[in-house]
Amino acid sequence: MYDFLDAALRGIQVGAIYALVGLGLNIIFSATGVFNFAQGEMVMVGGLFGVSLWVSHDLPLVLALLVVMVACGAIGGATELVAVRGTARSREATLWMLSTLGVAIIVQAVTNLLATKDNAEAGTRSFPDYIHWKSFYLGELQIVPRRAILVPIAIVVTLLVWLVFRRTLWGRGLSAMAFDREGAAMRGLPVGRLAVLSFVLGGAIAGFAGFMAGPVTQASVTIGFGLTLRAFVASTIGGIPELWGPLLGGIILGMGEQFTVAYLDASLEKVVSLALLLVVLLLRPNGILGRQVRTL
Protein backbone atom coordinates (compact mmCIF):
# COMPACT_ATOMS: atom_id res chain seq x y z
CA MET A 1 0.00 0.00 0.00
CA TYR A 2 2.87 2.36 0.80
CA ASP A 3 4.40 1.89 -2.65
CA PHE A 4 1.07 2.70 -4.28
CA LEU A 5 0.50 5.87 -2.25
CA ASP A 6 4.10 7.02 -2.71
CA ALA A 7 3.90 6.54 -6.49
CA ALA A 8 0.54 8.33 -6.62
CA LEU A 9 1.88 11.27 -4.60
CA ARG A 10 4.99 11.57 -6.75
CA GLY A 11 2.84 11.37 -9.87
CA ILE A 12 0.59 14.19 -8.71
CA GLN A 13 3.61 16.34 -7.88
CA VAL A 14 5.31 15.71 -11.23
CA GLY A 15 1.97 16.22 -12.95
CA ALA A 16 1.74 19.69 -11.42
CA ILE A 17 4.87 20.69 -13.38
CA TYR A 18 3.39 19.32 -16.60
CA ALA A 19 0.17 21.18 -15.80
CA LEU A 20 1.89 24.56 -15.49
CA VAL A 21 3.74 24.12 -18.78
CA GLY A 22 0.65 22.73 -20.50
CA LEU A 23 -1.49 25.63 -19.28
CA GLY A 24 0.65 28.02 -21.32
CA LEU A 25 0.37 25.72 -24.34
CA ASN A 26 -3.42 25.67 -24.06
CA ILE A 27 -3.70 29.45 -23.72
CA ILE A 28 -1.63 29.94 -26.88
CA PHE A 29 -3.33 27.21 -28.89
CA SER A 30 -6.83 28.33 -27.96
CA ALA A 31 -6.18 31.86 -29.21
CA THR A 32 -4.05 31.14 -32.27
CA GLY A 33 -4.31 27.47 -33.18
CA VAL A 34 -0.52 27.26 -32.81
CA PHE A 35 1.34 24.66 -30.76
CA ASN A 36 4.38 26.52 -29.44
CA PHE A 37 7.42 24.24 -29.56
CA ALA A 38 9.42 26.91 -27.73
CA GLN A 39 7.30 26.70 -24.58
CA GLY A 40 9.64 24.31 -22.77
CA GLU A 41 12.64 26.47 -23.61
CA MET A 42 11.02 29.36 -21.75
CA VAL A 43 10.66 27.03 -18.76
CA MET A 44 14.39 26.37 -19.11
CA VAL A 45 15.10 30.11 -19.25
CA GLY A 46 12.96 30.60 -16.15
CA GLY A 47 15.08 28.13 -14.21
CA LEU A 48 18.54 29.25 -15.37
CA PHE A 49 17.84 32.98 -15.44
CA GLY A 50 15.98 32.75 -12.15
CA VAL A 51 18.75 31.00 -10.24
CA SER A 52 21.28 33.44 -11.73
CA LEU A 53 19.31 36.47 -10.57
CA TRP A 54 18.44 35.04 -7.17
CA VAL A 55 21.69 33.30 -6.22
CA SER A 56 24.45 34.89 -8.30
CA HIS A 57 23.14 38.48 -8.31
CA ASP A 58 21.44 38.42 -4.88
CA LEU A 59 18.07 39.72 -6.08
CA PRO A 60 15.21 39.12 -3.63
CA LEU A 61 13.27 35.98 -4.46
CA VAL A 62 10.03 37.73 -5.46
CA LEU A 63 11.82 40.34 -7.58
CA ALA A 64 13.84 37.63 -9.35
CA LEU A 65 10.60 35.75 -10.09
CA LEU A 66 8.94 38.88 -11.49
CA VAL A 67 11.93 39.67 -13.72
CA VAL A 68 11.91 36.08 -15.01
CA MET A 69 8.21 36.26 -15.83
CA VAL A 70 8.62 39.57 -17.67
CA ALA A 71 11.60 38.25 -19.64
CA CYS A 72 9.86 35.00 -20.62
CA GLY A 73 6.68 36.90 -21.47
CA ALA A 74 8.75 39.15 -23.76
CA ILE A 75 10.26 36.07 -25.45
CA GLY A 76 6.75 34.72 -25.92
CA GLY A 77 5.48 37.96 -27.45
CA ALA A 78 8.50 38.16 -29.75
CA THR A 79 7.84 34.58 -30.85
CA GLU A 80 4.35 35.52 -32.02
CA LEU A 81 5.47 38.70 -33.78
CA VAL A 82 8.58 37.31 -35.48
CA ALA A 83 8.02 33.59 -35.98
CA VAL A 84 4.27 32.98 -35.94
CA ARG A 85 2.44 36.00 -37.35
CA GLY A 86 1.43 35.16 -40.89
CA THR A 87 2.19 31.45 -40.59
CA ALA A 88 -0.59 30.91 -38.05
CA ARG A 89 -3.15 31.87 -40.66
CA SER A 90 -1.73 29.39 -43.12
CA ARG A 91 -3.43 26.07 -43.51
CA GLU A 92 0.03 24.51 -43.61
CA ALA A 93 0.71 23.66 -39.97
CA THR A 94 4.26 22.76 -40.96
CA LEU A 95 5.11 26.47 -41.23
CA TRP A 96 4.40 27.44 -37.63
CA MET A 97 5.72 24.10 -36.38
CA LEU A 98 9.07 24.84 -38.01
CA SER A 99 9.05 28.50 -36.97
CA THR A 100 8.40 27.80 -33.26
CA LEU A 101 10.85 24.88 -33.31
CA GLY A 102 13.39 27.31 -34.76
CA VAL A 103 12.71 29.72 -31.89
CA ALA A 104 13.25 26.84 -29.42
CA ILE A 105 16.62 26.02 -30.99
CA ILE A 106 17.70 29.67 -30.98
CA VAL A 107 16.62 30.25 -27.36
CA GLN A 108 18.43 27.11 -26.21
CA ALA A 109 21.59 28.00 -28.14
CA VAL A 110 21.70 31.60 -26.88
CA THR A 111 20.96 30.55 -23.29
CA ASN A 112 23.64 27.86 -23.43
CA LEU A 113 26.14 30.38 -24.82
CA LEU A 114 25.39 32.92 -22.09
CA ALA A 115 25.31 30.33 -19.31
CA THR A 116 28.61 28.69 -20.23
CA LYS A 117 30.53 31.82 -21.32
CA ASP A 118 32.50 32.04 -18.09
CA ASN A 119 32.04 28.49 -16.83
CA ALA A 120 31.77 25.46 -19.09
CA GLU A 121 29.77 23.57 -16.44
CA ALA A 122 27.20 26.33 -15.85
CA GLY A 123 24.78 24.82 -18.36
CA THR A 124 23.40 22.85 -15.42
CA ARG A 125 23.06 24.59 -12.07
CA SER A 126 21.73 23.56 -8.71
CA PHE A 127 18.57 25.45 -7.78
CA PRO A 128 18.34 25.97 -3.99
CA ASP A 129 15.12 25.38 -2.09
CA TYR A 130 13.06 28.54 -1.64
CA ILE A 131 10.98 26.71 0.98
CA HIS A 132 13.01 25.70 4.01
CA TRP A 133 10.43 23.51 5.69
CA LYS A 134 11.70 20.11 6.68
CA SER A 135 10.24 16.91 5.26
CA PHE A 136 7.59 15.26 7.41
CA TYR A 137 5.61 12.05 7.43
CA LEU A 138 1.92 11.25 7.13
CA GLY A 139 1.95 7.75 8.49
CA GLU A 140 4.73 6.12 6.48
CA LEU A 141 4.35 8.54 3.56
CA GLN A 142 7.11 11.14 3.31
CA ILE A 143 6.05 14.66 2.27
CA VAL A 144 8.82 16.78 0.70
CA PRO A 145 7.73 20.46 0.77
CA ARG A 146 9.64 21.53 -2.36
CA ARG A 147 7.71 18.92 -4.33
CA ALA A 148 4.36 19.15 -2.53
CA ILE A 149 4.10 22.94 -2.89
CA LEU A 150 3.89 22.58 -6.68
CA VAL A 151 0.42 21.01 -6.48
CA PRO A 152 -1.39 23.94 -4.81
CA ILE A 153 0.66 26.34 -6.97
CA ALA A 154 -0.60 24.63 -10.15
CA ILE A 155 -4.19 24.68 -8.88
CA VAL A 156 -4.05 28.36 -7.86
CA VAL A 157 -2.41 29.49 -11.13
CA THR A 158 -4.97 27.56 -13.18
CA LEU A 159 -7.79 29.07 -11.15
CA LEU A 160 -6.40 32.60 -11.55
CA VAL A 161 -6.04 32.18 -15.33
CA TRP A 162 -9.56 30.76 -15.51
CA LEU A 163 -10.88 33.80 -13.60
CA VAL A 164 -8.98 36.15 -15.91
CA PHE A 165 -10.58 34.48 -18.91
CA ARG A 166 -14.04 34.73 -17.33
CA ARG A 167 -13.96 38.11 -15.59
CA THR A 168 -11.74 40.49 -17.60
CA LEU A 169 -12.28 42.15 -20.97
CA TRP A 170 -9.04 40.83 -22.45
CA GLY A 171 -9.73 37.39 -21.02
CA ARG A 172 -13.17 37.33 -22.59
CA GLY A 173 -11.60 38.34 -25.88
CA LEU A 174 -9.22 35.37 -25.65
CA SER A 175 -12.17 33.12 -24.80
CA ALA A 176 -14.02 34.41 -27.85
CA MET A 177 -10.99 33.63 -30.03
CA ALA A 178 -10.86 30.15 -28.53
CA PHE A 179 -14.49 29.59 -29.45
CA ASP A 180 -14.41 31.13 -32.94
CA ARG A 181 -11.46 33.26 -34.06
CA GLU A 182 -13.06 34.22 -37.36
CA GLY A 183 -16.26 35.31 -35.63
CA ALA A 184 -14.24 37.31 -33.07
CA ALA A 185 -12.45 39.16 -35.87
CA MET A 186 -15.75 39.89 -37.62
CA ARG A 187 -17.07 41.43 -34.39
CA GLY A 188 -14.15 43.84 -34.26
CA LEU A 189 -11.95 42.20 -31.64
CA PRO A 190 -8.22 42.98 -32.07
CA VAL A 191 -7.25 39.38 -32.76
CA GLY A 192 -3.65 40.36 -33.59
CA ARG A 193 -3.06 41.98 -30.21
CA LEU A 194 -4.90 39.18 -28.47
CA ALA A 195 -2.66 36.64 -30.19
CA VAL A 196 0.43 38.48 -28.89
CA LEU A 197 -1.17 38.62 -25.43
CA SER A 198 -1.71 34.85 -25.46
CA PHE A 199 1.98 34.27 -26.22
CA VAL A 200 3.05 36.79 -23.57
CA LEU A 201 0.81 35.13 -20.98
CA GLY A 202 1.96 31.66 -22.03
CA GLY A 203 5.62 32.72 -21.81
CA ALA A 204 5.17 34.34 -18.39
CA ILE A 205 3.54 31.17 -17.04
CA ALA A 206 6.37 29.08 -18.52
CA GLY A 207 8.96 31.28 -16.79
CA PHE A 208 6.99 31.04 -13.55
CA ALA A 209 6.90 27.24 -13.89
CA GLY A 210 10.63 27.04 -14.52
CA PHE A 211 11.39 29.13 -11.43
CA MET A 212 8.94 27.45 -9.05
CA ALA A 213 9.87 23.93 -10.18
CA GLY A 214 13.60 24.75 -10.12
CA PRO A 215 14.39 22.93 -6.85
CA VAL A 216 12.83 19.77 -8.34
CA THR A 217 13.93 19.87 -11.99
CA GLN A 218 17.13 21.90 -11.36
CA ALA A 219 18.25 24.50 -13.89
CA SER A 220 19.57 23.02 -17.11
CA VAL A 221 19.69 24.03 -20.77
CA THR A 222 18.59 20.52 -21.76
CA ILE A 223 15.21 20.23 -20.03
CA GLY A 224 13.13 22.33 -22.44
CA PHE A 225 12.16 19.96 -25.25
CA GLY A 226 11.34 17.05 -22.96
CA LEU A 227 9.03 19.27 -20.90
CA THR A 228 7.37 20.54 -24.08
CA LEU A 229 6.53 17.02 -25.21
CA ARG A 230 5.26 15.93 -21.79
CA ALA A 231 3.18 19.08 -21.43
CA PHE A 232 1.73 18.48 -24.89
CA VAL A 233 0.75 14.93 -23.91
CA ALA A 234 -0.76 16.19 -20.64
CA SER A 235 -2.74 18.92 -22.43
CA THR A 236 -3.96 16.48 -25.07
CA ILE A 237 -5.08 13.95 -22.46
CA GLY A 238 -6.86 16.62 -20.41
CA GLY A 239 -8.28 18.40 -23.42
CA ILE A 240 -7.21 21.26 -25.66
CA PRO A 241 -7.98 24.17 -25.26
CA GLU A 242 -9.70 23.73 -21.88
CA LEU A 243 -7.79 25.59 -19.15
CA TRP A 244 -8.35 22.83 -16.59
CA GLY A 245 -7.29 20.17 -19.08
CA PRO A 246 -3.51 20.35 -18.42
CA LEU A 247 -4.05 19.97 -14.67
CA LEU A 248 -6.15 16.84 -15.12
CA GLY A 249 -3.96 15.49 -17.90
CA GLY A 250 -0.76 16.30 -16.00
CA ILE A 251 -1.90 14.35 -12.95
CA ILE A 252 -2.93 11.37 -15.09
CA LEU A 253 0.36 11.42 -17.02
CA GLY A 254 2.48 11.93 -13.90
CA MET A 255 0.79 9.07 -12.07
CA GLY A 256 1.10 6.84 -15.12
CA GLU A 257 4.84 7.52 -15.27
CA GLN A 258 5.40 6.94 -11.56
CA PHE A 259 3.34 3.75 -11.47
CA THR A 260 5.40 2.49 -14.41
CA VAL A 261 8.63 3.19 -12.52
CA ALA A 262 7.31 1.62 -9.32
CA TYR A 263 5.66 -1.51 -10.71
CA LEU A 264 7.15 -2.15 -14.16
CA ASP A 265 10.41 -0.67 -15.43
CA ALA A 266 11.67 2.89 -15.72
CA SER A 267 12.68 2.22 -19.34
CA LEU A 268 8.98 1.74 -20.19
CA GLU A 269 7.99 5.17 -18.89
CA LYS A 270 7.71 6.83 -22.32
CA VAL A 271 5.95 3.80 -23.81
CA VAL A 272 3.28 3.87 -21.13
CA SER A 273 2.88 7.65 -21.52
CA LEU A 274 2.21 7.28 -25.24
CA ALA A 275 -0.12 4.35 -24.57
CA LEU A 276 -2.11 6.52 -22.17
CA LEU A 277 -2.35 9.21 -24.82
CA LEU A 278 -3.54 6.76 -27.47
CA VAL A 279 -6.18 5.23 -25.18
CA VAL A 280 -7.59 8.64 -24.27
CA LEU A 281 -7.64 9.78 -27.91
CA LEU A 282 -9.42 6.58 -28.96
CA LEU A 283 -12.11 7.08 -26.32
CA ARG A 284 -12.18 10.90 -26.32
CA PRO A 285 -10.60 12.34 -29.50
CA ASN A 286 -10.65 15.87 -28.07
CA GLY A 287 -9.32 14.85 -24.66
CA ILE A 288 -11.21 14.24 -21.43
CA LEU A 289 -12.42 17.84 -21.07
CA GLY A 290 -11.73 18.99 -24.63
CA ARG A 291 -13.99 20.30 -27.34
CA GLN A 292 -13.59 21.18 -30.99
CA VAL A 293 -12.39 24.68 -31.79
CA ARG A 294 -12.37 26.77 -34.92
CA THR A 295 -9.20 28.56 -35.92
CA LEU A 296 -8.47 30.91 -38.78
TAGI-V557739 format. One record per residue. RES is the residue in one letter. SS is DSSP state (A for helix, B for strand, O for the rest). OMEGA is omega in whole degrees, -180 to 180 (* if undefined). D_LAST is the distance of its C-alpha to the last C-alpha in Angstrom with 2 decimals. Layout:
res = <RES;RES>
ss = <SS;SS>
omega = <OMEGA;OMEGA>
d_last = <D_LAST;D_LAST>
This chain:
res = <M;Y;D;F;L;D;A;A;L;R;G;I;Q;V;G;A;I;Y;A;L;V;G;L;G;L;N;I;I;F;S;A;T;G;V;F;N;F;A;Q;G;E;M;V;M;V;G;G;L;F;G;V;S;L;W;V;S;H;D;L;P;L;V;L;A;L;L;V;V;M;V;A;C;G;A;I;G;G;A;T;E;L;V;A;V;R;G;T;A;R;S;R;E;A;T;L;W;M;L;S;T;L;G;V;A;I;I;V;Q;A;V;T;N;L;L;A;T;K;D;N;A;E;A;G;T;R;S;F;P;D;Y;I;H;W;K;S;F;Y;L;G;E;L;Q;I;V;P;R;R;A;I;L;V;P;I;A;I;V;V;T;L;L;V;W;L;V;F;R;R;T;L;W;G;R;G;L;S;A;M;A;F;D;R;E;G;A;A;M;R;G;L;P;V;G;R;L;A;V;L;S;F;V;L;G;G;A;I;A;G;F;A;G;F;M;A;G;P;V;T;Q;A;S;V;T;I;G;F;G;L;T;L;R;A;F;V;A;S;T;I;G;G;I;P;E;L;W;G;P;L;L;G;G;I;I;L;G;M;G;E;Q;F;T;V;A;Y;L;D;A;S;L;E;K;V;V;S;L;A;L;L;L;V;V;L;L;L;R;P;N;G;I;L;G;R;Q;V;R;T;L>
ss = <O;A;A;A;A;A;A;A;A;A;A;A;A;A;A;A;A;A;A;A;A;A;A;A;A;A;A;A;A;A;A;A;O;O;O;O;O;O;A;A;A;A;A;A;A;A;A;A;A;A;A;A;A;A;A;A;O;O;O;O;A;A;A;A;A;A;A;A;A;A;A;A;A;A;A;A;A;A;A;A;A;A;A;A;O;O;O;O;O;O;O;O;A;A;A;A;A;A;A;A;A;A;A;A;A;A;A;A;A;A;A;A;A;A;A;O;O;O;O;O;O;O;O;B;B;O;O;O;O;O;O;O;O;O;O;B;B;B;O;O;B;B;B;O;A;A;A;A;A;A;A;A;A;A;A;A;A;A;A;A;A;A;A;A;A;A;A;O;A;A;A;A;A;A;A;A;A;A;A;A;A;A;A;A;A;A;O;O;O;O;A;A;A;A;A;A;A;A;A;A;A;A;A;A;A;A;A;A;A;A;A;A;O;A;A;A;A;O;B;B;O;O;O;A;A;A;A;A;A;A;A;A;A;A;A;A;A;A;O;O;O;O;O;O;A;A;A;A;A;A;A;A;A;A;A;A;A;A;A;A;A;A;A;O;O;A;A;A;A;A;A;A;A;A;A;A;A;A;A;A;A;A;A;O;O;O;O;O;O;O;O;O;O;B;O;O>
omega = <-180;-179;180;-178;179;179;179;180;178;179;179;-179;176;179;178;177;178;-179;-179;179;180;178;176;177;-178;178;-178;-177;-178;-176;-170;-174;-177;170;-173;180;-180;-175;-180;179;176;171;178;178;179;180;-176;180;-180;-179;177;-180;-174;-174;-174;-177;172;173;174;-175;-177;180;178;179;180;179;178;-179;178;-179;-179;174;178;177;178;179;178;178;-180;-176;-173;-170;-171;-175;-176;180;-179;-180;179;176;178;-179;-180;-176;-179;174;-180;-177;179;174;176;177;179;-180;-179;-179;179;-178;-180;179;179;179;-179;-176;-175;-177;-178;-178;-175;-178;-175;176;173;-178;176;180;-177;175;173;173;-173;174;179;175;178;-175;167;-170;176;-175;-180;178;179;-173;-177;175;-175;-177;-178;-178;177;177;-180;180;-178;-180;178;179;-180;179;178;179;177;-180;-177;-168;-178;-179;179;179;178;176;177;177;179;177;179;-179;-178;-177;-179;178;178;178;-180;179;173;178;-180;-172;178;179;178;177;177;180;-180;178;178;-180;178;178;179;178;178;177;177;-180;-180;180;-175;179;-176;-180;179;-177;-169;-176;-177;180;-174;-171;-169;-173;178;178;178;-179;-179;178;176;178;179;180;-179;177;-178;179;176;9;-177;-176;179;-178;-180;180;178;-179;179;179;179;-179;-180;179;177;179;-176;176;177;179;-175;-171;-179;-178;-178;-180;-180;-174;-179;179;180;178;179;177;177;180;-179;180;180;-179;177;-178;-179;-174;180;-177;-175;-180;-169;177;178;177;175;176;-179;*>
d_last = <50.31;50.11;48.10;45.58;45.19;45.06;42.31;40.32;40.76;39.77;36.69;35.58;36.24;34.36;31.50;31.29;30.46;27.70;26.41;26.27;24.41;22.02;21.38;19.92;17.71;16.43;15.87;13.76;11.75;11.25;9.89;7.87;7.78;10.60;14.14;16.49;19.54;21.41;21.64;25.06;26.37;25.93;27.97;30.50;30.62;31.17;34.15;35.79;35.24;36.20;39.45;40.29;39.99;41.72;44.46;45.04;44.55;45.83;43.04;43.17;40.94;38.72;38.40;37.55;34.79;33.34;33.48;31.74;28.87;28.51;28.70;26.13;23.78;24.30;23.56;20.29;19.31;20.55;18.50;15.21;16.74;18.51;16.94;13.22;12.12;10.98;10.83;7.92;5.73;8.16;8.44;11.69;11.76;15.28;14.50;13.38;15.93;18.58;17.78;18.03;20.96;22.52;22.31;24.00;26.72;27.34;27.58;29.94;32.03;32.44;33.26;35.73;37.33;37.81;39.00;41.53;42.74;45.92;46.15;45.13;44.89;42.65;39.49;40.33;41.81;43.26;41.50;44.20;43.97;43.00;44.47;48.17;48.88;50.90;49.86;51.35;51.87;51.02;53.66;53.27;49.58;49.05;46.48;45.36;44.01;41.74;39.91;40.21;38.86;35.40;34.94;35.40;33.41;30.35;30.84;31.34;28.35;26.06;27.71;27.36;23.62;23.30;25.46;23.47;20.30;22.49;24.90;23.47;21.41;19.12;18.95;18.04;15.22;13.89;14.64;12.75;9.50;10.56;11.18;8.34;6.06;5.83;9.48;10.34;9.61;11.62;14.28;14.82;13.80;13.82;10.47;11.81;15.01;13.69;11.85;15.31;17.06;15.46;16.68;19.97;20.52;19.76;22.14;24.77;24.84;25.18;28.07;29.59;29.49;31.13;33.85;34.63;34.69;36.70;40.08;38.79;36.63;38.58;37.08;36.31;34.13;33.62;32.04;28.41;27.00;28.90;27.60;23.98;24.55;26.49;24.02;21.25;23.70;24.60;21.08;20.42;23.79;23.33;19.81;16.34;15.12;18.41;20.35;23.62;22.47;23.47;26.84;27.63;26.35;28.14;31.38;31.21;30.52;33.16;35.73;35.09;35.74;38.84;40.29;39.93;41.85;44.44;45.16;44.08;43.58;41.50;40.61;38.75;36.46;33.36;34.16;34.37;31.12;29.26;31.26;30.19;26.52;27.12;29.15;26.60;23.78;26.26;27.14;23.87;20.87;18.59;21.41;24.22;22.37;18.79;16.55;13.48;10.15;6.88;3.78;0.00>
